[in-house]
Amino acid sequence: MLRAESSQFVAASGAELIVEITSKTNANHDRIKKAAGYARAQVPLYCSSTMGSWRPEP
């Protein structure tokens, strides 16, 4: 969910771009579960970047 200016939440489908910065501790959640949720919400563009040189195992 996105936070509106009124501090209320709005649906992720209202986003045109989502960028995630992942770390080793949350990479699986961000790259799999959250990405699937954004796809279901039909977010047009999702970008994910990993902090540092760490990469999750396939």
mmJSON file of the N, C-alpha and C atoms, coordinates in Angstrom:
{"data_MODEL":{"atom_site":{
"group_PDB":["ATOM","ATOM","ATOM","ATOM","ATOM","ATOM","ATOM","ATOM","ATOM","ATOM","ATOM","ATOM","ATOM","ATOM","ATOM","ATOM","ATOM","ATOM","ATOM","ATOM","ATOM","ATOM","ATOM","ATOM","ATOM","ATOM","ATOM","ATOM","ATOM","ATOM","ATOM","ATOM","ATOM","ATOM","ATOM","ATOM","ATOM","ATOM","ATOM","ATOM","ATOM","ATOM","ATOM","ATOM","ATOM","ATOM","ATOM","ATOM","ATOM","ATOM","ATOM","ATOM","ATOM","ATOM","ATOM","ATOM","ATOM","ATOM","ATOM","ATOM","ATOM","ATOM","ATOM","ATOM","ATOM","ATOM","ATOM","ATOM","ATOM","ATOM","ATOM","ATOM","ATOM","ATOM","ATOM","ATOM","ATOM","ATOM","ATOM","ATOM","ATOM","ATOM","ATOM","ATOM","ATOM","ATOM","ATOM","ATOM","ATOM","ATOM","ATOM","ATOM","ATOM","ATOM","ATOM","ATOM","ATOM","ATOM","ATOM","ATOM","ATOM","ATOM","ATOM","ATOM","ATOM","ATOM","ATOM","ATOM","ATOM","ATOM","ATOM","ATOM","ATOM","ATOM","ATOM","ATOM","ATOM","ATOM","ATOM","ATOM","ATOM","ATOM","ATOM","ATOM","ATOM","ATOM","ATOM","ATOM","ATOM","ATOM","ATOM","ATOM","ATOM","ATOM","ATOM","ATOM","ATOM","ATOM","ATOM","ATOM","ATOM","ATOM","ATOM","ATOM","ATOM","ATOM","ATOM","ATOM","ATOM","ATOM","ATOM","ATOM","ATOM","ATOM","ATOM","ATOM","ATOM","ATOM","ATOM","ATOM","ATOM","ATOM","ATOM","ATOM","ATOM","ATOM","ATOM","ATOM","ATOM","ATOM","ATOM","ATOM","ATOM","ATOM"],
"id":[1,2,3,4,5,6,7,8,9,10,11,12,13,14,15,16,17,18,19,20,21,22,23,24,25,26,27,28,29,30,31,32,33,34,35,36,37,38,39,40,41,42,43,44,45,46,47,48,49,50,51,52,53,54,55,56,57,58,59,60,61,62,63,64,65,66,67,68,69,70,71,72,73,74,75,76,77,78,79,80,81,82,83,84,85,86,87,88,89,90,91,92,93,94,95,96,97,98,99,100,101,102,103,104,105,106,107,108,109,110,111,112,113,114,115,116,117,118,119,120,121,122,123,124,125,126,127,128,129,130,131,132,133,134,135,136,137,138,139,140,141,142,143,144,145,146,147,148,149,150,151,152,153,154,155,156,157,158,159,160,161,162,163,164,165,166,167,168,169,170,171,172,173,174],
"type_symbol":["N","C","C","N","C","C","N","C","C","N","C","C","N","C","C","N","C","C","N","C","C","N","C","C","N","C","C","N","C","C","N","C","C","N","C","C","N","C","C","N","C","C","N","C","C","N","C","C","N","C","C","N","C","C","N","C","C","N","C","C","N","C","C","N","C","C","N","C","C","N","C","C","N","C","C","N","C","C","N","C","C","N","C","C","N","C","C","N","C","C","N","C","C","N","C","C","N","C","C","N","C","C","N","C","C","N","C","C","N","C","C","N","C","C","N","C","C","N","C","C","N","C","C","N","C","C","N","C","C","N","C","C","N","C","C","N","C","C","N","C","C","N","C","C","N","C","C","N","C","C","N","C","C","N","C","C","N","C","C","N","C","C","N","C","C","N","C","C","N","C","C","N","C","C"],
"label_atom_id":["N","CA","C","N","CA","C","N","CA","C","N","CA","C","N","CA","C","N","CA","C","N","CA","C","N","CA","C","N","CA","C","N","CA","C","N","CA","C","N","CA","C","N","CA","C","N","CA","C","N","CA","C","N","CA","C","N","CA","C","N","CA","C","N","CA","C","N","CA","C","N","CA","C","N","CA","C","N","CA","C","N","CA","C","N","CA","C","N","CA","C","N","CA","C","N","CA","C","N","CA","C","N","CA","C","N","CA","C","N","CA","C","N","CA","C","N","CA","C","N","CA","C","N","CA","C","N","CA","C","N","CA","C","N","CA","C","N","CA","C","N","CA","C","N","CA","C","N","CA","C","N","CA","C","N","CA","C","N","CA","C","N","CA","C","N","CA","C","N","CA","C","N","CA","C","N","CA","C","N","CA","C","N","CA","C","N","CA","C","N","CA","C","N","CA","C","N","CA","C","N","CA","C"],
"label_alt_id":[null,null,null,null,null,null,null,null,null,null,null,null,null,null,null,null,null,null,null,null,null,null,null,null,null,null,null,null,null,null,null,null,null,null,null,null,null,null,null,null,null,null,null,null,null,null,null,null,null,null,null,null,null,null,null,null,null,null,null,null,null,null,null,null,null,null,null,null,null,null,null,null,null,null,null,null,null,null,null,null,null,null,null,null,null,null,null,null,null,null,null,null,null,null,null,null,null,null,null,null,null,null,null,null,null,null,null,null,null,null,null,null,null,null,null,null,null,null,null,null,null,null,null,null,null,null,null,null,null,null,null,null,null,null,null,null,null,null,null,null,null,null,null,null,null,null,null,null,null,null,null,null,null,null,null,null,null,null,null,null,null,null,null,null,null,null,null,null,null,null,null,null,null,null],
"label_comp_id":["MET","MET","MET","LEU","LEU","LEU","ARG","ARG","ARG","ALA","ALA","ALA","GLU","GLU","GLU","SER","SER","SER","SER","SER","SER","GLN","GLN","GLN","PHE","PHE","PHE","VAL","VAL","VAL","ALA","ALA","ALA","ALA","ALA","ALA","SER","SER","SER","GLY","GLY","GLY","ALA","ALA","ALA","GLU","GLU","GLU","LEU","LEU","LEU","ILE","ILE","ILE","VAL","VAL","VAL","GLU","GLU","GLU","ILE","ILE","ILE","THR","THR","THR","SER","SER","SER","LYS","LYS","LYS","THR","THR","THR","ASN","ASN","ASN","ALA","ALA","ALA","ASN","ASN","ASN","HIS","HIS","HIS","ASP","ASP","ASP","ARG","ARG","ARG","ILE","ILE","ILE","LYS","LYS","LYS","LYS","LYS","LYS","ALA","ALA","ALA","ALA","ALA","ALA","GLY","GLY","GLY","TYR","TYR","TYR","ALA","ALA","ALA","ARG","ARG","ARG","ALA","ALA","ALA","GLN","GLN","GLN","VAL","VAL","VAL","PRO","PRO","PRO","LEU","LEU","LEU","TYR","TYR","TYR","CYS","CYS","CYS","SER","SER","SER","SER","SER","SER","THR","THR","THR","MET","MET","MET","GLY","GLY","GLY","SER","SER","SER","TRP","TRP","TRP","ARG","ARG","ARG","PRO","PRO","PRO","GLU","GLU","GLU","PRO","PRO","PRO"],
"label_asym_id":["A","A","A","A","A","A","A","A","A","A","A","A","A","A","A","A","A","A","A","A","A","A","A","A","A","A","A","A","A","A","A","A","A","A","A","A","A","A","A","A","A","A","A","A","A","A","A","A","A","A","A","A","A","A","A","A","A","A","A","A","A","A","A","A","A","A","A","A","A","A","A","A","A","A","A","A","A","A","A","A","A","A","A","A","A","A","A","A","A","A","A","A","A","A","A","A","A","A","A","A","A","A","A","A","A","A","A","A","A","A","A","A","A","A","A","A","A","A","A","A","A","A","A","A","A","A","A","A","A","A","A","A","A","A","A","A","A","A","A","A","A","A","A","A","A","A","A","A","A","A","A","A","A","A","A","A","A","A","A","A","A","A","A","A","A","A","A","A","A","A","A","A","A","A"],
"label_entity_id":["1","1","1","1","1","1","1","1","1","1","1","1","1","1","1","1","1","1","1","1","1","1","1","1","1","1","1","1","1","1","1","1","1","1","1","1","1","1","1","1","1","1","1","1","1","1","1","1","1","1","1","1","1","1","1","1","1","1","1","1","1","1","1","1","1","1","1","1","1","1","1","1","1","1","1","1","1","1","1","1","1","1","1","1","1","1","1","1","1","1","1","1","1","1","1","1","1","1","1","1","1","1","1","1","1","1","1","1","1","1","1","1","1","1","1","1","1","1","1","1","1","1","1","1","1","1","1","1","1","1","1","1","1","1","1","1","1","1","1","1","1","1","1","1","1","1","1","1","1","1","1","1","1","1","1","1","1","1","1","1","1","1","1","1","1","1","1","1","1","1","1","1","1","1"],
"label_seq_id":[1,1,1,2,2,2,3,3,3,4,4,4,5,5,5,6,6,6,7,7,7,8,8,8,9,9,9,10,10,10,11,11,11,12,12,12,13,13,13,14,14,14,15,15,15,16,16,16,17,17,17,18,18,18,19,19,19,20,20,20,21,21,21,22,22,22,23,23,23,24,24,24,25,25,25,26,26,26,27,27,27,28,28,28,29,29,29,30,30,30,31,31,31,32,32,32,33,33,33,34,34,34,35,35,35,36,36,36,37,37,37,38,38,38,39,39,39,40,40,40,41,41,41,42,42,42,43,43,43,44,44,44,45,45,45,46,46,46,47,47,47,48,48,48,49,49,49,50,50,50,51,51,51,52,52,52,53,53,53,54,54,54,55,55,55,56,56,56,57,57,57,58,58,58],
"pdbx_PDB_ins_code":[null,null,null,null,null,null,null,null,null,null,null,null,null,null,null,null,null,null,null,null,null,null,null,null,null,null,null,null,null,null,null,null,null,null,null,null,null,null,null,null,null,null,null,null,null,null,null,null,null,null,null,null,null,null,null,null,null,null,null,null,null,null,null,null,null,null,null,null,null,null,null,null,null,null,null,null,null,null,null,null,null,null,null,null,null,null,null,null,null,null,null,null,null,null,null,null,null,null,null,null,null,null,null,null,null,null,null,null,null,null,null,null,null,null,null,null,null,null,null,null,null,null,null,null,null,null,null,null,null,null,null,null,null,null,null,null,null,null,null,null,null,null,null,null,null,null,null,null,null,null,null,null,null,null,null,null,null,null,null,null,null,null,null,null,null,null,null,null,null,null,null,null,null,null],
"Cartn_x":[0.838,0.0,0.879,0.371,1.046,0.415,1.212,0.659,0.3,-0.94,-1.409,-0.985,-1.101,-0.714,-1.488,-2.701,-3.522,-3.173,-2.093,-1.611,-2.551,-3.438,-4.274,-3.555,-3.864,-3.246,-4.078,-3.395,-4.057,-3.567,-4.302,-3.945,-2.652,-1.859,-0.617,-0.9,-2.096,-2.447,-2.423,-2.379,-2.271,-0.85,0.125,1.529,1.851,2.702,3.185,4.588,5.301,6.665,6.914,7.509,7.936,9.392,10.216,11.641,11.925,12.553,12.909,14.425,14.947,16.355,16.389,16.958,16.943,18.278,18.207,19.415,19.323,20.364,20.39,19.238,18.849,17.823,16.407,16.163,14.796,14.674,15.719,15.714,14.647,14.505,13.493,12.093,11.796,10.475,10.244,11.207,11.044,10.992,11.882,11.987,10.967,10.357,9.398,7.98,7.77,6.416,5.896,6.708,6.243,6.126,7.069,7.016,5.752,5.374,4.15,2.921,2.931,1.821,1.712,2.845,2.83,2.325,2.677,2.192,0.669,0.155,-1.296,-2.001,-1.347,-1.919,-1.723,-1.054,-0.784,0.02,1.018,1.932,2.767,2.794,3.454,4.967,5.663,7.121,7.605,8.348,8.917,10.411,11.221,12.673,13.185,14.15,14.733,16.246,16.86,18.309,18.808,19.959,20.541,21.608,21.599,22.606,23.958,24.981,26.334,26.509,27.406,27.694,27.007,26.188,25.506,24.399,24.283,23.222,22.559,21.207,20.542,20.805,20.764,20.946,19.662,19.765,18.556,17.722],
"Cartn_y":[-1.182,0.0,1.241,2.266,3.555,4.459,5.323,6.242,7.556,7.959,9.226,10.364,11.58,12.737,12.805,12.31,12.376,11.277,10.551,9.425,8.226,8.218,7.065,6.232,4.95,4.101,4.093,3.996,3.853,2.557,2.013,0.747,0.855,-0.216,-0.244,-0.029,-0.373,-0.184,1.293,2.181,3.604,4.042,3.15,3.484,3.281,4.127,3.96,3.373,3.496,2.992,2.593,1.423,0.992,0.583,1.109,0.783,0.187,-0.975,-1.653,-1.717,-1.379,-1.579,-2.754,-3.861,-5.071,-5.288,-6.014,-6.437,-7.943,-8.54,-9.988,-10.468,-9.672,-10.107,-10.044,-9.242,-9.139,-9.4,-9.861,-10.021,-10.99,-12.142,-13.1,-12.516,-11.845,-11.234,-10.163,-9.261,-8.171,-8.677,-9.568,-9.988,-11.038,-11.713,-12.762,-12.376,-12.284,-12.035,-10.639,-9.624,-8.277,-8.046,-8.563,-8.407,-9.055,-10.211,-10.88,-10.031,-9.407,-8.528,-7.324,-6.748,-5.61,-6.036,-7.234,-7.745,-7.923,-8.475,-8.625,-7.268,-6.252,-4.906,-4.173,-4.816,-4.264,-2.963,-2.92,-1.786,-1.849,-0.78,-0.829,-1.066,-0.531,-0.649,-0.942,-2.036,-2.439,-2.642,-1.985,-2.117,-2.564,-3.462,-3.96,-3.871,-3.396,-3.271,-3.87,-4.507,-5.121,-4.207,-4.056,-3.239,-3.921,-3.184,-3.731,-4.754,-5.693,-6.688,-8.016,-8.094,-9.337,-9.621,-10.857,-11.296,-12.529,-12.609,-13.788,-15.001,-16.179,-17.4,-17.715,-18.257,-18.554,-19.649],
"Cartn_z":[0.0,0.0,0.0,-0.592,-0.619,0.424,1.001,2.002,1.301,1.442,0.883,1.803,1.312,2.123,3.433,3.454,4.655,5.649,5.398,6.191,6.12,5.144,4.844,3.794,3.716,2.714,1.443,0.31,-0.988,-1.611,-2.553,-3.186,-3.984,-3.996,-4.774,-6.253,-6.705,-8.112,-8.509,-7.535,-7.811,-8.146,-7.976,-8.25,-9.722,-10.257,-11.624,-11.63,-10.52,-10.402,-8.956,-8.773,-7.438,-7.542,-6.637,-6.588,-5.218,-5.2,-3.955,-3.843,-2.681,-2.363,-1.395,-1.825,-1.002,-0.307,0.787,1.491,1.676,2.185,2.368,3.244,4.215,5.155,4.605,3.57,3.055,1.561,0.909,-0.54,-1.03,-0.393,-0.847,-0.75,0.334,0.493,-0.562,-0.755,-1.715,-3.158,-3.513,-4.914,-5.324,-4.371,-4.736,-4.289,-3.004,-2.499,-2.849,-2.579,-2.874,-4.373,-5.151,-6.605,-7.167,-6.642,-7.09,-6.75,-5.601,-5.216,-6.13,-6.49,-7.408,-8.785,-9.212,-10.5,-10.454,-9.359,-9.215,-9.219,-8.672,-8.634,-9.96,-10.911,-12.241,-12.198,-11.299,-11.264,-12.551,-13.361,-14.66,-14.621,-13.616,-13.595,-12.18,-12.034,-10.751,-10.947,-10.152,-10.221,-8.855,-8.874,-7.638,-7.74,-6.683,-6.642,-5.336,-5.392,-4.209,-3.623,-2.305,-1.634,-1.702,-1.993,-2.014,-3.127,-2.915,-3.938,-3.674,-2.623,-2.295,-3.29,-3.724,-4.617,-4.032,-4.072,-3.548,-4.424,-3.822,-4.592,-5.344,-6.567,-7.352,-6.724],
"occupancy":[1.0,1.0,1.0,1.0,1.0,1.0,1.0,1.0,1.0,1.0,1.0,1.0,1.0,1.0,1.0,1.0,1.0,1.0,1.0,1.0,1.0,1.0,1.0,1.0,1.0,1.0,1.0,1.0,1.0,1.0,1.0,1.0,1.0,1.0,1.0,1.0,1.0,1.0,1.0,1.0,1.0,1.0,1.0,1.0,1.0,1.0,1.0,1.0,1.0,1.0,1.0,1.0,1.0,1.0,1.0,1.0,1.0,1.0,1.0,1.0,1.0,1.0,1.0,1.0,1.0,1.0,1.0,1.0,1.0,1.0,1.0,1.0,1.0,1.0,1.0,1.0,1.0,1.0,1.0,1.0,1.0,1.0,1.0,1.0,1.0,1.0,1.0,1.0,1.0,1.0,1.0,1.0,1.0,1.0,1.0,1.0,1.0,1.0,1.0,1.0,1.0,1.0,1.0,1.0,1.0,1.0,1.0,1.0,1.0,1.0,1.0,1.0,1.0,1.0,1.0,1.0,1.0,1.0,1.0,1.0,1.0,1.0,1.0,1.0,1.0,1.0,1.0,1.0,1.0,1.0,1.0,1.0,1.0,1.0,1.0,1.0,1.0,1.0,1.0,1.0,1.0,1.0,1.0,1.0,1.0,1.0,1.0,1.0,1.0,1.0,1.0,1.0,1.0,1.0,1.0,1.0,1.0,1.0,1.0,1.0,1.0,1.0,1.0,1.0,1.0,1.0,1.0,1.0,1.0,1.0,1.0,1.0,1.0,1.0],
"B_iso_or_equiv":[0.0,0.0,0.0,0.0,0.0,0.0,0.0,0.0,0.0,0.0,0.0,0.0,0.0,0.0,0.0,0.0,0.0,0.0,0.0,0.0,0.0,0.0,0.0,0.0,0.0,0.0,0.0,0.0,0.0,0.0,0.0,0.0,0.0,0.0,0.0,0.0,0.0,0.0,0.0,0.0,0.0,0.0,0.0,0.0,0.0,0.0,0.0,0.0,0.0,0.0,0.0,0.0,0.0,0.0,0.0,0.0,0.0,0.0,0.0,0.0,0.0,0.0,0.0,0.0,0.0,0.0,0.0,0.0,0.0,0.0,0.0,0.0,0.0,0.0,0.0,0.0,0.0,0.0,0.0,0.0,0.0,0.0,0.0,0.0,0.0,0.0,0.0,0.0,0.0,0.0,0.0,0.0,0.0,0.0,0.0,0.0,0.0,0.0,0.0,0.0,0.0,0.0,0.0,0.0,0.0,0.0,0.0,0.0,0.0,0.0,0.0,0.0,0.0,0.0,0.0,0.0,0.0,0.0,0.0,0.0,0.0,0.0,0.0,0.0,0.0,0.0,0.0,0.0,0.0,0.0,0.0,0.0,0.0,0.0,0.0,0.0,0.0,0.0,0.0,0.0,0.0,0.0,0.0,0.0,0.0,0.0,0.0,0.0,0.0,0.0,0.0,0.0,0.0,0.0,0.0,0.0,0.0,0.0,0.0,0.0,0.0,0.0,0.0,0.0,0.0,0.0,0.0,0.0,0.0,0.0,0.0,0.0,0.0,0.0],
"pdbx_formal_charge":[null,null,null,null,null,null,null,null,null,null,null,null,null,null,null,null,null,null,null,null,null,null,null,null,null,null,null,null,null,null,null,null,null,null,null,null,null,null,null,null,null,null,null,null,null,null,null,null,null,null,null,null,null,null,null,null,null,null,null,null,null,null,null,null,null,null,null,null,null,null,null,null,null,null,null,null,null,null,null,null,null,null,null,null,null,null,null,null,null,null,null,null,null,null,null,null,null,null,null,null,null,null,null,null,null,null,null,null,null,null,null,null,null,null,null,null,null,null,null,null,null,null,null,null,null,null,null,null,null,null,null,null,null,null,null,null,null,null,null,null,null,null,null,null,null,null,null,null,null,null,null,null,null,null,null,null,null,null,null,null,null,null,null,null,null,null,null,null,null,null,null,null,null,null],
"auth_seq_id":[1,1,1,2,2,2,3,3,3,4,4,4,5,5,5,6,6,6,7,7,7,8,8,8,9,9,9,10,10,10,11,11,11,12,12,12,13,13,13,14,14,14,15,15,15,16,16,16,17,17,17,18,18,18,19,19,19,20,20,20,21,21,21,22,22,22,23,23,23,24,24,24,25,25,25,26,26,26,27,27,27,28,28,28,29,29,29,30,30,30,31,31,31,32,32,32,33,33,33,34,34,34,35,35,35,36,36,36,37,37,37,38,38,38,39,39,39,40,40,40,41,41,41,42,42,42,43,43,43,44,44,44,45,45,45,46,46,46,47,47,47,48,48,48,49,49,49,50,50,50,51,51,51,52,52,52,53,53,53,54,54,54,55,55,55,56,56,56,57,57,57,58,58,58],
"auth_comp_id":["MET","MET","MET","LEU","LEU","LEU","ARG","ARG","ARG","ALA","ALA","ALA","GLU","GLU","GLU","SER","SER","SER","SER","SER","SER","GLN","GLN","GLN","PHE","PHE","PHE","VAL","VAL","VAL","ALA","ALA","ALA","ALA","ALA","ALA","SER","SER","SER","GLY","GLY","GLY","ALA","ALA","ALA","GLU","GLU","GLU","LEU","LEU","LEU","ILE","ILE","ILE","VAL","VAL","VAL","GLU","GLU","GLU","ILE","ILE","ILE","THR","THR","THR","SER","SER","SER","LYS","LYS","LYS","THR","THR","THR","ASN","ASN","ASN","ALA","ALA","ALA","ASN","ASN","ASN","HIS","HIS","HIS","ASP","ASP","ASP","ARG","ARG","ARG","ILE","ILE","ILE","LYS","LYS","LYS","LYS","LYS","LYS","ALA","ALA","ALA","ALA","ALA","ALA","GLY","GLY","GLY","TYR","TYR","TYR","ALA","ALA","ALA","ARG","ARG","ARG","ALA","ALA","ALA","GLN","GLN","GLN","VAL","VAL","VAL","PRO","PRO","PRO","LEU","LEU","LEU","TYR","TYR","TYR","CYS","CYS","CYS","SER","SER","SER","SER","SER","SER","THR","THR","THR","MET","MET","MET","GLY","GLY","GLY","SER","SER","SER","TRP","TRP","TRP","ARG","ARG","ARG","PRO","PRO","PRO","GLU","GLU","GLU","PRO","PRO","PRO"],
"auth_asym_id":["A","A","A","A","A","A","A","A","A","A","A","A","A","A","A","A","A","A","A","A","A","A","A","A","A","A","A","A","A","A","A","A","A","A","A","A","A","A","A","A","A","A","A","A","A","A","A","A","A","A","A","A","A","A","A","A","A","A","A","A","A","A","A","A","A","A","A","A","A","A","A","A","A","A","A","A","A","A","A","A","A","A","A","A","A","A","A","A","A","A","A","A","A","A","A","A","A","A","A","A","A","A","A","A","A","A","A","A","A","A","A","A","A","A","A","A","A","A","A","A","A","A","A","A","A","A","A","A","A","A","A","A","A","A","A","A","A","A","A","A","A","A","A","A","A","A","A","A","A","A","A","A","A","A","A","A","A","A","A","A","A","A","A","A","A","A","A","A","A","A","A","A","A","A"],
"auth_atom_id":["N","CA","C","N","CA","C","N","CA","C","N","CA","C","N","CA","C","N","CA","C","N","CA","C","N","CA","C","N","CA","C","N","CA","C","N","CA","C","N","CA","C","N","CA","C","N","CA","C","N","CA","C","N","CA","C","N","CA","C","N","CA","C","N","CA","C","N","CA","C","N","CA","C","N","CA","C","N","CA","C","N","CA","C","N","CA","C","N","CA","C","N","CA","C","N","CA","C","N","CA","C","N","CA","C","N","CA","C","N","CA","C","N","CA","C","N","CA","C","N","CA","C","N","CA","C","N","CA","C","N","CA","C","N","CA","C","N","CA","C","N","CA","C","N","CA","C","N","CA","C","N","CA","C","N","CA","C","N","CA","C","N","CA","C","N","CA","C","N","CA","C","N","CA","C","N","CA","C","N","CA","C","N","CA","C","N","CA","C","N","CA","C","N","CA","C","N","CA","C","N","CA","C"],
"pdbx_PDB_model_num":[1,1,1,1,1,1,1,1,1,1,1,1,1,1,1,1,1,1,1,1,1,1,1,1,1,1,1,1,1,1,1,1,1,1,1,1,1,1,1,1,1,1,1,1,1,1,1,1,1,1,1,1,1,1,1,1,1,1,1,1,1,1,1,1,1,1,1,1,1,1,1,1,1,1,1,1,1,1,1,1,1,1,1,1,1,1,1,1,1,1,1,1,1,1,1,1,1,1,1,1,1,1,1,1,1,1,1,1,1,1,1,1,1,1,1,1,1,1,1,1,1,1,1,1,1,1,1,1,1,1,1,1,1,1,1,1,1,1,1,1,1,1,1,1,1,1,1,1,1,1,1,1,1,1,1,1,1,1,1,1,1,1,1,1,1,1,1,1,1,1,1,1,1,1]
}}}
